[in-house]
């Protein structure tokens, strides 16, 4: 990975932070995407201590805001002419239903629409950097996901973990659709589950629940094993549209996650929700 440029969203904690440490040790140059400057600076210091590398820079974005995601992509593209890996990792699980400034349910906005929009906006630089990779963190709880097309915004009923499972299902469907659109471009798209780790996703919950999660979940550092494999392994050159297990193996996701008709419907709905214009369609072909 020496000299290769990797953008990591949600880089200031959990799997994003631990993966960044591993990448820095391997010689990668990092773009750490965070919302809070103080936390990002602390993360950068941790990465430098762990790796001995200072080849990184901070970029700031509120991934719940589509305008902020667009500003991030514009700033990056104005200052960089290549991107070897985009690691879509940021996620959250609000205990109660919340809406963003765009009027979108928060989990849908951050866990799915932000990586959808950011990836599409960065496709030109990813394509000119080929071979390059888009890697997205999903979860084993995608098996609990159900997409209600009549209630995509979860207005009729919001259950935090059920909603999280749905957005993680969306991550896999997005990856499959993206891989089809990028065939022959040299850009691959894969997703993964890191396993159940204490990553800070439960920070919106009470003290007791956070304590239980921290007690039974694995360490974030062990969760970095899978993304590091998918991001860096030379054996995965040209491998695309796959879902990797917590053992770093390619496995079949749930039957809902293999529904390509649903994947295409989600793609169209996502384009509508982020107002992706004709001039922003940078994929190779439509399936």
Backbone bond lengths (Angstrom), bond angles and torsions (degrees), N, CA, C in turn:
res aa  C-N    CA-C-N  psi(-1)  N-CA   C-N-CA  omega(-1)  CA-C   N-CA-C  phi
1 X - - - 1.472 - - 1.526 111.60 -
2 X 1.321 117.91 4.24 1.452 120.00 -175.28 1.532 111.72 -57.31
3 X 1.331 115.02 122.39 1.458 120.80 177.51 1.512 114.84 83.27
4 X 1.319 118.16 -9.59 1.467 119.96 -179.68 1.526 110.37 -78.05
5 X 1.311 115.51 144.35 1.464 121.22 -175.07 1.520 110.30 -100.56
6 X 1.326 115.72 125.67 1.465 122.16 -177.17 1.524 109.04 -125.81
7 X 1.326 116.91 128.02 1.458 121.76 172.72 1.515 108.65 -98.14
8 X 1.343 116.06 129.09 1.462 121.88 -179.27 1.519 108.69 -121.58
9 X 1.324 117.72 119.05 1.465 120.20 174.28 1.526 109.20 -88.98
10 X 1.324 115.96 149.52 1.459 119.46 -175.08 1.511 111.14 64.42
11 X 1.343 116.41 41.33 1.465 121.34 -170.63 1.512 114.03 -83.38
12 X 1.328 118.05 -7.89 1.461 119.25 -172.50 1.529 114.58 -88.93
13 X 1.344 117.48 -3.05 1.463 118.50 -179.63 1.517 110.48 -158.31
14 X 1.332 114.99 168.98 1.463 121.56 171.85 1.512 114.15 56.77
15 X 1.321 115.10 -138.85 1.457 121.51 -175.69 1.517 111.57 -66.49
16 X 1.328 117.67 -33.22 1.460 120.19 177.37 1.516 111.38 -61.59
17 X 1.317 117.02 -44.12 1.453 121.80 179.40 1.526 111.03 -66.94
18 X 1.324 116.94 -47.79 1.461 120.00 -177.37 1.526 112.02 -66.41
19 X 1.330 116.83 -36.73 1.461 119.90 176.61 1.521 110.28 -66.61
20 X 1.321 116.42 -38.97 1.463 120.49 178.16 1.524 110.83 -61.70
21 X 1.330 117.45 -40.44 1.460 120.48 176.99 1.534 110.62 -59.55
22 X 1.328 115.71 -45.78 1.458 119.76 179.86 1.512 112.61 -63.10
23 X 1.320 116.65 -41.72 1.462 120.75 179.60 1.522 111.13 -65.94
24 X 1.331 116.20 -40.10 1.465 120.02 179.15 1.530 110.59 -63.43
25 X 1.331 116.39 -39.27 1.468 119.77 177.51 1.523 111.49 -62.20
26 X 1.335 115.87 -29.19 1.465 120.65 -178.40 1.523 112.35 -87.72
27 X 1.339 116.70 2.04 1.458 119.86 175.31 1.502 115.91 95.32
28 X 1.332 118.12 5.90 1.463 120.38 -179.81 1.525 110.74 -72.06
29 X 1.317 115.92 152.67 1.466 122.40 168.93 1.530 106.83 -94.37
30 X 1.306 116.28 137.39 1.454 120.60 -170.86 1.523 113.00 -117.41
31 X 1.318 115.01 142.12 1.459 123.39 165.25 1.517 105.84 -110.38
32 X 1.317 117.47 109.43 1.453 122.27 -179.14 1.521 108.99 -92.62
33 X 1.325 116.69 111.94 1.460 121.36 -179.06 1.521 108.93 -96.75
34 X 1.334 115.88 117.03 1.456 122.13 -178.19 1.526 108.92 -135.72
35 X 1.306 114.78 166.27 1.455 120.13 175.56 1.528 111.42 -95.17
36 X 1.337 116.09 -35.96 1.458 121.58 -173.47 1.530 110.56 -109.04
37 X 1.316 117.55 125.70 1.472 121.13 -177.45 1.525 111.88 -62.56
38 X 1.319 117.51 -45.72 1.452 120.43 -178.13 1.514 112.38 -58.52
39 X 1.326 117.04 -46.05 1.462 120.94 -179.96 1.524 110.52 -67.08
40 X 1.323 116.22 -35.73 1.465 119.82 -179.85 1.531 110.65 -67.82
41 X 1.310 116.27 -40.94 1.465 120.00 178.45 1.523 110.66 -64.18
42 X 1.325 116.85 -39.74 1.464 120.44 177.40 1.526 110.44 -64.03
43 X 1.338 116.75 -41.61 1.461 120.81 178.53 1.525 110.58 -63.26
44 X 1.313 116.55 -42.03 1.460 120.13 179.37 1.528 110.98 -60.74
45 X 1.305 116.16 -41.60 1.462 120.26 177.77 1.525 111.02 -62.01
46 X 1.346 116.68 -42.71 1.469 120.71 178.30 1.519 111.50 -61.49
47 X 1.323 115.96 -42.37 1.465 120.72 -178.84 1.524 110.28 -66.03
48 X 1.318 116.23 -40.95 1.463 119.98 179.29 1.520 111.44 -63.77
49 X 1.330 116.93 -42.12 1.464 120.99 178.79 1.529 110.67 -65.32
50 X 1.330 116.31 -41.56 1.467 121.05 -176.70 1.519 112.97 -72.16
51 X 1.332 116.65 -29.90 1.471 120.13 -171.39 1.520 114.44 -114.92
52 X 1.329 117.01 -21.74 1.458 119.77 -173.54 1.509 113.43 75.99
53 X 1.335 116.92 9.24 1.464 121.69 -178.05 1.524 110.62 -108.87
54 X 1.328 115.84 142.06 1.460 120.29 173.20 1.527 111.16 -117.90
55 X 1.339 115.46 19.22 1.471 120.92 -178.22 1.526 109.83 -82.35
56 X 1.324 115.53 70.06 1.459 119.61 -179.00 1.515 109.65 -155.40
57 X 1.308 114.66 157.37 1.457 120.84 175.65 1.520 109.31 -140.60
58 X 1.313 115.43 156.57 1.455 121.25 -179.64 1.526 109.58 -100.22
59 X 1.326 115.31 141.86 1.450 121.73 169.37 1.522 106.93 -133.42
60 X 1.315 115.43 146.48 1.462 119.35 -172.15 1.521 111.31 -117.96
61 X 1.327 114.66 137.73 1.460 120.00 178.63 1.516 109.16 -158.95
62 X 1.318 115.76 144.43 1.457 123.24 168.94 1.520 105.68 -96.38
63 X 1.314 116.45 101.24 1.458 120.68 -172.84 1.521 113.52 -69.58
64 X 1.337 116.87 -7.61 1.465 119.17 174.83 1.529 111.19 -80.23
65 X 1.321 116.89 -13.28 1.464 122.57 -178.11 1.522 110.48 -106.44
66 X 1.314 116.89 121.28 1.461 119.83 179.34 1.524 111.49 -64.63
67 X 1.320 117.96 -33.23 1.466 120.76 177.22 1.523 110.00 -64.34
68 X 1.338 116.95 -39.11 1.453 120.88 179.23 1.526 111.41 -68.59
69 X 1.317 117.50 -38.99 1.468 121.05 176.56 1.525 109.82 -62.74
70 X 1.324 116.51 -42.51 1.469 120.14 178.67 1.532 111.09 -64.95
71 X 1.321 116.42 -39.16 1.465 120.09 178.57 1.525 110.55 -64.97
72 X 1.337 117.05 -39.24 1.458 121.72 177.29 1.530 110.52 -60.11
73 X 1.317 116.75 -48.98 1.465 120.78 -179.27 1.523 111.22 -63.67
74 X 1.321 116.52 -40.07 1.467 120.42 179.90 1.528 111.01 -65.80
75 X 1.337 116.51 -44.48 1.467 120.49 179.71 1.528 110.51 -63.19
76 X 1.333 116.24 -44.50 1.458 119.19 -179.79 1.527 110.70 -61.99
77 X 1.318 117.13 -48.67 1.465 121.14 -176.32 1.520 111.98 -64.89
78 X 1.327 117.12 -27.86 1.461 120.86 179.10 1.520 112.11 -74.13
79 X 1.333 116.63 -22.48 1.464 120.10 -173.79 1.523 114.84 -115.84
80 X 1.336 116.57 -5.00 1.469 120.09 -178.11 1.524 109.39 -137.66
81 X 1.320 115.03 140.24 1.465 119.04 179.87 1.517 112.44 -108.57
82 X 1.352 116.52 8.87 1.457 118.66 175.14 1.520 109.88 -153.03
83 X 1.317 115.27 156.42 1.462 123.38 174.14 1.517 107.04 -152.51
84 X 1.337 115.69 114.38 1.458 119.78 -175.81 1.519 113.06 -83.71
85 X 1.344 116.44 -33.73 1.464 120.32 -179.69 1.527 109.45 -144.72
86 X 1.322 116.04 133.09 1.461 122.71 168.22 1.517 106.79 -109.23
87 X 1.334 116.23 115.84 1.471 121.23 179.19 1.518 108.48 -105.28
88 X 1.332 116.11 100.82 1.464 123.05 177.54 1.522 108.61 -81.22
89 X 1.313 116.27 100.60 1.456 119.78 -171.98 1.527 113.72 -121.86
90 X 1.315 118.72 -26.40 1.465 121.68 -173.33 1.529 111.58 -61.24
91 X 1.340 115.24 140.96 1.468 120.96 177.75 1.521 108.75 -162.18
92 X 1.316 116.25 166.23 1.463 121.36 174.44 1.523 110.00 -156.42
93 X 1.347 115.58 164.95 1.462 121.83 178.48 1.532 108.18 -135.18
94 X 1.314 119.22 83.77 1.470 119.67 176.88 1.522 110.82 -62.21
95 X 1.326 115.58 140.43 1.467 120.25 -179.37 1.528 110.96 -67.82
96 X 1.322 117.03 -32.45 1.453 122.12 178.60 1.524 109.75 -121.20
97 X 1.322 116.09 155.26 1.457 120.29 179.84 1.532 110.47 -64.72
98 X 1.328 115.12 130.71 1.449 121.92 177.28 1.518 109.30 -133.18
99 X 1.319 115.75 155.78 1.463 120.51 176.13 1.517 110.23 -117.36
100 X 1.315 115.27 150.83 1.462 121.93 179.55 1.524 110.35 -84.92
101 X 1.324 115.69 179.25 1.468 120.66 176.61 1.523 111.04 -63.54
102 X 1.330 116.27 -20.54 1.473 120.85 178.48 1.520 112.23 -89.58
103 X 1.337 116.99 2.09 1.455 120.13 -179.11 1.513 113.69 75.59
104 X 1.337 116.39 26.82 1.462 122.12 -179.44 1.525 109.10 -110.49
105 X 1.324 117.04 138.93 1.467 120.74 176.30 1.529 109.29 -54.67
106 X 1.324 117.17 137.34 1.461 122.62 -166.57 1.527 114.19 -61.03
107 X 1.326 118.04 -45.47 1.471 118.87 179.88 1.522 111.21 -65.10
108 X 1.308 116.71 -41.89 1.458 119.76 177.11 1.525 110.40 -59.37
109 X 1.322 116.38 -40.97 1.464 121.62 -176.73 1.519 111.92 -67.54
110 X 1.333 117.07 -50.87 1.468 120.07 -173.41 1.524 112.28 -84.08
111 X 1.320 117.44 -43.05 1.456 120.55 -173.43 1.522 113.10 -77.37
112 X 1.334 117.15 -28.23 1.467 119.19 -179.32 1.525 114.09 -120.96
113 X 1.307 118.15 -55.49 1.469 119.24 -172.13 1.524 112.71 -67.23
114 X 1.330 117.97 -34.78 1.471 119.49 178.68 1.532 111.43 -61.83
115 X 1.356 119.53 -50.70 1.466 118.01 176.42 1.524 113.04 -64.81
116 X 1.322 117.22 -34.56 1.470 120.12 177.24 1.527 110.23 -60.13
117 X 1.329 116.71 -49.87 1.460 121.11 -176.94 1.521 111.04 -69.67
118 X 1.326 117.68 -47.81 1.460 120.69 -177.52 1.525 111.06 -60.58
119 X 1.320 116.82 -44.07 1.462 120.20 179.22 1.514 111.21 -60.35
120 X 1.318 117.38 -46.91 1.462 120.21 -179.40 1.521 111.67 -62.25
121 X 1.328 116.98 -39.44 1.462 120.17 -178.86 1.525 112.11 -70.64
122 X 1.333 117.60 -27.38 1.461 121.25 -179.10 1.529 113.24 -95.57
123 X 1.316 117.26 1.86 1.470 119.63 -179.55 1.531 113.50 -58.00
124 X 1.332 120.21 -38.42 1.476 117.78 179.12 1.525 112.88 -57.90
125 X 1.329 117.93 -45.39 1.466 119.55 -178.78 1.521 110.76 -74.26
126 X 1.333 118.46 -32.93 1.461 120.93 174.98 1.524 111.01 -64.05
127 X 1.301 116.88 -40.47 1.463 120.79 -178.75 1.528 111.18 -68.84
128 X 1.325 117.26 -39.93 1.458 118.63 179.68 1.529 111.95 -75.11
129 X 1.347 116.80 -11.94 1.459 121.63 177.73 1.528 112.09 -97.36
130 X 1.307 118.38 0.96 1.461 122.41 -173.90 1.534 111.39 -55.44
131 X 1.368 115.71 142.48 1.462 127.31 5.84 1.534 111.94 -75.09
132 X 1.319 115.32 130.05 1.462 121.86 -179.17 1.526 108.67 -138.59
133 X 1.344 115.13 170.00 1.458 119.09 -172.74 1.526 111.67 -136.33
134 X 1.326 114.84 143.21 1.467 122.55 167.38 1.519 106.40 -112.65
135 X 1.326 116.37 121.89 1.464 121.84 -178.20 1.528 107.97 -124.22
136 X 1.321 116.81 129.20 1.462 121.60 -175.38 1.525 110.14 -125.20
137 X 1.329 115.91 132.61 1.462 120.88 178.19 1.526 110.22 -80.76
138 X 1.321 116.15 115.89 1.456 122.35 172.92 1.528 107.07 -104.54
139 X 1.318 118.01 -146.75 1.463 121.33 -179.24 1.518 110.01 -165.70
140 X 1.329 114.47 153.94 1.453 119.01 175.17 1.511 112.80 -64.53
141 X 1.344 117.24 -20.99 1.461 119.43 179.73 1.524 111.80 -74.56
142 X 1.333 117.35 2.12 1.470 119.00 174.90 1.528 110.71 -60.13
143 X 1.351 116.54 -21.47 1.470 119.68 179.96 1.519 110.88 -64.88
144 X 1.341 117.15 -20.42 1.470 121.07 178.81 1.523 111.24 -89.58
145 X 1.314 116.79 -4.63 1.460 120.66 -174.71 1.514 113.74 -73.63
146 X 1.319 115.34 141.50 1.461 122.63 175.11 1.532 107.52 -139.32
147 X 1.308 117.46 123.62 1.461 119.84 177.59 1.521 108.81 -93.25
148 X 1.315 116.58 114.45 1.458 122.49 175.87 1.525 106.75 -94.32
149 X 1.318 116.65 102.31 1.465 120.54 -174.55 1.521 111.86 -66.67
150 X 1.320 117.15 -20.14 1.466 120.72 177.37 1.525 112.16 -88.25
151 X 1.327 116.38 -6.60 1.470 120.61 179.89 1.529 108.55 -145.80
152 X 1.326 116.18 57.14 1.458 121.36 -176.19 1.520 111.84 -62.89
153 X 1.341 116.73 -23.67 1.458 121.09 -177.34 1.539 113.16 -95.40
154 X 1.329 116.52 6.65 1.471 122.01 178.13 1.525 112.36 54.29
155 X 1.329 116.57 43.99 1.463 120.60 178.71 1.519 111.86 -81.28
156 X 1.333 116.98 -26.14 1.460 120.37 -176.14 1.525 112.77 -82.54
157 X 1.301 116.01 -20.66 1.456 119.35 -179.22 1.512 110.08 -175.22
158 X 1.337 116.77 130.03 1.457 120.74 -176.79 1.517 109.94 -125.84
159 X 1.322 116.07 115.45 1.458 122.62 172.99 1.522 106.75 -118.52
160 X 1.326 118.07 117.18 1.464 121.57 -169.54 1.530 114.73 -50.11
161 X 1.331 117.49 -53.32 1.461 118.99 -176.07 1.518 112.13 -73.81
162 X 1.333 116.38 -33.61 1.453 118.84 175.21 1.515 111.07 -63.23
163 X 1.329 115.47 -41.04 1.463 120.59 178.19 1.523 110.93 -66.49
164 X 1.324 116.27 -39.79 1.458 120.40 177.19 1.528 110.33 -60.18
165 X 1.335 116.17 -44.21 1.455 119.62 177.26 1.518 112.32 -59.26
166 X 1.325 116.23 -37.58 1.471 120.21 178.95 1.520 111.30 -66.41
167 X 1.331 117.23 -42.83 1.468 118.69 179.88 1.525 111.08 -69.65
168 X 1.329 117.98 -30.83 1.465 120.47 176.46 1.528 110.72 -71.92
169 X 1.327 116.98 -32.72 1.463 121.20 170.42 1.526 109.89 -61.57
170 X 1.321 116.28 -42.47 1.465 120.78 178.27 1.522 111.66 -60.77
171 X 1.340 117.19 -36.58 1.465 120.66 177.77 1.526 111.61 -58.31
172 X 1.316 116.14 -41.38 1.467 119.76 -179.20 1.520 110.74 -71.11
173 X 1.330 116.66 -43.81 1.465 120.08 178.51 1.529 110.45 -61.54
174 X 1.326 117.29 -40.95 1.458 122.02 176.76 1.527 110.95 -60.74
175 X 1.316 116.49 -44.59 1.460 120.91 -179.28 1.519 110.98 -61.29
176 X 1.318 117.24 -42.79 1.459 120.73 -179.61 1.527 111.08 -65.34
177 X 1.324 116.61 -42.69 1.465 119.88 178.70 1.526 111.03 -65.95
178 X 1.329 116.30 -41.54 1.459 120.44 -179.87 1.523 111.19 -63.85
179 X 1.317 116.64 -42.79 1.466 120.72 179.99 1.523 111.17 -59.77
180 X 1.326 116.94 -41.03 1.468 119.85 178.19 1.525 111.04 -64.26
181 X 1.318 116.09 -39.86 1.465 120.08 -178.10 1.527 113.15 -71.36
182 X 1.322 116.58 -21.03 1.461 120.35 -176.00 1.528 113.41 -104.38
183 X 1.312 116.81 9.20 1.466 119.71 179.09 1.520 110.55 -54.50
184 X 1.328 115.09 130.50 1.457 120.28 177.27 1.519 114.93 82.80
185 X 1.329 117.78 -0.68 1.462 120.85 -177.03 1.522 112.97 -91.26
186 X 1.332 116.92 -16.04 1.457 119.89 -174.86 1.517 112.87 88.76
187 X 1.333 117.29 -3.25 1.464 121.95 176.58 1.525 107.87 -102.76
188 X 1.322 116.76 125.01 1.461 120.37 178.64 1.522 110.13 -105.64
189 X 1.326 115.66 157.63 1.468 121.91 179.65 1.521 108.73 -135.13
190 X 1.317 116.32 121.98 1.459 121.56 178.34 1.525 109.39 -138.81
191 X 1.328 116.19 161.90 1.463 121.09 177.97 1.521 108.96 -136.50
192 X 1.314 116.13 172.05 1.460 119.24 -170.95 1.520 111.35 -158.12
193 X 1.321 115.04 161.43 1.462 121.80 165.43 1.516 107.67 -113.43
194 X 1.324 118.56 128.31 1.462 120.43 178.29 1.522 112.54 -84.71
195 X 1.338 117.31 -5.09 1.458 120.67 -172.39 1.519 110.50 91.09
196 X 1.323 116.12 174.58 1.461 121.88 -176.54 1.528 109.35 -80.50
197 X 1.320 116.36 106.65 1.453 121.48 -175.90 1.530 110.36 -127.06
198 X 1.327 114.91 154.65 1.467 121.18 178.29 1.522 108.83 -82.03
199 X 1.329 116.01 83.40 1.457 120.79 -170.61 1.519 114.21 -102.60
200 X 1.326 118.60 -4.11 1.457 120.27 -177.29 1.511 113.11 98.34
201 X 1.337 117.86 0.55 1.465 120.15 179.08 1.532 111.71 -65.10
202 X 1.335 116.58 -21.83 1.464 120.25 -178.89 1.527 112.48 -90.91
203 X 1.345 117.40 12.95 1.468 120.13 -174.78 1.526 113.17 -64.53
204 X 1.331 117.96 -18.22 1.457 120.84 -179.24 1.528 111.84 -87.19
205 X 1.340 116.24 0.55 1.460 120.94 -176.95 1.526 110.57 -99.51
206 X 1.312 115.93 175.05 1.452 120.95 -179.57 1.515 112.58 -71.26
207 X 1.328 114.70 170.34 1.464 121.75 -176.86 1.524 111.31 -58.96
208 X 1.344 117.75 -42.21 1.459 121.64 -177.28 1.520 111.28 -63.11
209 X 1.343 116.78 -47.87 1.454 119.87 -179.17 1.531 111.56 -63.59
210 X 1.323 116.04 -41.34 1.466 118.95 178.50 1.534 110.12 -62.56
211 X 1.317 116.02 -38.55 1.461 119.70 179.19 1.516 111.88 -64.54
212 X 1.336 116.77 -41.80 1.471 121.01 179.29 1.522 110.31 -63.04
213 X 1.347 115.98 -45.15 1.466 120.27 179.78 1.520 110.51 -60.20
214 X 1.332 116.28 -46.77 1.463 119.72 -178.67 1.522 112.16 -64.81
215 X 1.334 115.86 -26.31 1.457 120.52 -178.59 1.526 111.78 -76.38
216 X 1.324 116.74 -42.23 1.470 119.58 -172.47 1.524 113.91 -99.98
217 X 1.333 117.55 -15.38 1.463 119.82 -177.61 1.526 110.82 -85.73
218 X 1.336 114.83 157.06 1.458 120.19 177.15 1.517 111.58 -76.23
219 X 1.326 115.80 166.20 1.455 121.07 178.68 1.531 110.71 -70.33
220 X 1.338 117.76 144.18 1.465 120.11 178.46 1.524 112.92 -55.48
221 X 1.342 116.88 -33.75 1.468 119.92 -178.55 1.522 111.51 -60.70
222 X 1.346 117.23 -34.05 1.465 119.04 178.01 1.523 111.08 -73.38
223 X 1.333 116.58 -24.96 1.461 120.10 177.88 1.511 113.14 -73.13
224 X 1.335 116.79 -15.37 1.463 120.30 -179.89 1.520 111.98 -78.38
225 X 1.327 117.44 -14.49 1.460 120.68 -176.51 1.527 111.52 -58.84
226 X 1.318 116.66 -46.13 1.468 120.25 -175.89 1.531 111.53 -68.92
227 X 1.349 119.55 -52.36 1.466 117.55 178.62 1.523 113.30 -59.89
228 X 1.331 118.00 -36.04 1.462 118.98 177.52 1.524 110.80 -62.02
229 X 1.315 116.50 -38.85 1.469 120.03 177.61 1.529 110.87 -64.46
230 X 1.321 116.65 -48.98 1.465 120.43 -175.70 1.532 110.96 -68.16
231 X 1.325 117.22 -33.44 1.461 121.51 -179.82 1.522 112.26 -74.72
232 X 1.341 117.04 -37.54 1.468 119.19 -167.09 1.521 116.27 -111.86
233 X 1.315 119.37 -21.99 1.462 119.95 -170.27 1.527 112.59 -62.11
234 X 1.335 117.83 124.18 1.467 120.20 176.21 1.530 112.08 -66.14
235 X 1.328 116.50 -20.63 1.464 119.84 179.66 1.528 111.97 -69.20
236 X 1.341 117.04 -14.80 1.463 120.42 -177.31 1.529 112.41 -99.17
237 X 1.320 116.90 10.35 1.457 119.90 176.99 1.527 109.16 -59.09
238 X 1.322 117.39 121.91 1.454 122.29 179.77 1.508 114.51 86.34
239 X 1.341 118.93 -8.79 1.464 122.29 177.94 1.526 108.43 -79.44
240 X 1.326 117.01 128.67 1.467 119.90 -173.90 1.515 111.14 -149.24
241 X 1.338 114.80 151.62 1.455 121.06 177.06 1.515 113.93 78.20
242 X 1.338 117.10 20.17 1.460 121.04 -173.92 1.532 111.76 -107.54
243 X 1.336 113.55 160.34 1.464 122.72 177.42 1.515 107.66 -118.17
244 X 1.332 116.83 124.84 1.456 122.22 -176.22 1.519 110.61 -104.60
245 X 1.326 115.93 136.55 1.459 122.30 -178.65 1.526 110.64 -82.07
246 X 1.316 115.89 175.95 1.462 121.17 178.63 1.525 111.87 -67.82
247 X 1.333 117.17 -7.03 1.461 121.97 174.37 1.531 111.31 -100.01
248 X 1.334 115.60 12.91 1.473 122.35 179.41 1.520 112.59 64.36
249 X 1.339 116.27 25.07 1.460 121.14 178.85 1.523 109.89 -106.94
250 X 1.326 116.05 148.38 1.457 120.38 173.58 1.524 108.49 -74.07
251 X 1.328 115.83 123.59 1.456 120.78 179.41 1.527 108.73 -132.10
252 X 1.323 115.01 163.09 1.457 120.10 175.54 1.526 108.93 -81.42
253 X 1.314 117.88 127.28 1.464 119.24 173.20 1.524 109.62 -74.91
254 X 1.314 117.16 -173.86 1.462 121.04 -178.67 1.529 110.96 -62.62
255 X 1.319 115.41 163.27 1.466 119.65 179.82 1.522 111.24 -61.17
256 X 1.325 117.88 -35.52 1.468 120.31 177.33 1.530 110.84 -63.80
257 X 1.328 116.63 -33.99 1.459 120.72 -179.33 1.529 111.85 -76.27
258 X 1.327 116.70 -10.94 1.462 120.72 177.85 1.524 111.81 -104.07
259 X 1.325 117.20 9.82 1.462 122.49 -178.60 1.531 108.64 -83.71
260 X 1.328 116.20 97.43 1.458 119.58 -174.68 1.528 112.85 -72.00
261 X 1.311 117.08 -23.85 1.467 119.65 174.06 1.530 109.65 -66.62
262 X 1.332 116.05 -43.41 1.464 120.50 176.63 1.525 110.43 -65.15
263 X 1.333 117.10 -37.01 1.463 121.01 179.65 1.526 110.90 -61.48
264 X 1.323 116.18 -41.83 1.469 119.75 -179.82 1.526 111.31 -71.45
265 X 1.313 116.43 -35.19 1.469 118.96 176.56 1.527 109.66 -66.07
266 X 1.329 116.08 -41.22 1.466 119.70 177.80 1.517 110.89 -63.44
267 X 1.313 117.41 -39.39 1.470 120.79 178.34 1.532 110.49 -59.26
268 X 1.336 115.34 -46.03 1.472 119.10 -179.42 1.533 111.17 -64.93
269 X 1.333 116.46 -43.09 1.464 120.01 179.00 1.534 110.78 -63.78
270 X 1.317 116.41 -38.30 1.458 120.98 -179.72 1.523 110.76 -66.95
271 X 1.323 116.98 -41.17 1.462 120.37 175.98 1.520 110.79 -58.07
272 X 1.315 115.63 -41.05 1.467 120.00 -179.92 1.526 110.94 -67.21
273 X 1.317 116.24 -43.22 1.464 120.31 -175.38 1.526 113.03 -69.43
274 X 1.340 117.43 -26.74 1.473 119.70 178.60 1.526 112.03 -104.48
275 X 1.342 115.92 3.62 1.472 120.68 179.49 1.521 111.82 55.16
276 X 1.329 116.27 48.91 1.457 121.08 178.50 1.525 109.14 -73.26
277 X 1.326 116.54 115.22 1.450 121.36 -175.23 1.517 113.00 -82.00
278 X 1.344 117.48 164.89 1.468 121.77 179.88 1.523 112.77 -56.39
279 X 1.331 117.02 -34.29 1.466 120.74 -178.99 1.525 111.98 -74.64
280 X 1.326 117.21 -6.91 1.462 121.47 -179.22 1.526 112.32 -105.02
281 X 1.308 117.29 11.32 1.458 121.89 178.35 1.527 108.59 -92.90
282 X 1.317 115.41 94.45 1.466 120.30 -173.09 1.516 113.46 -107.50
283 X 1.332 116.80 13.20 1.460 118.11 178.89 1.520 110.51 -78.37
284 X 1.327 115.29 167.25 1.466 121.37 -173.63 1.519 112.24 -72.44
285 X 1.333 115.37 -43.54 1.465 118.92 -176.41 1.515 109.63 -158.21
286 X 1.313 116.72 160.25 1.459 121.79 170.81 1.517 108.58 -89.74
287 X 1.319 117.58 138.87 1.476 120.40 -179.93 1.528 110.53 -60.50
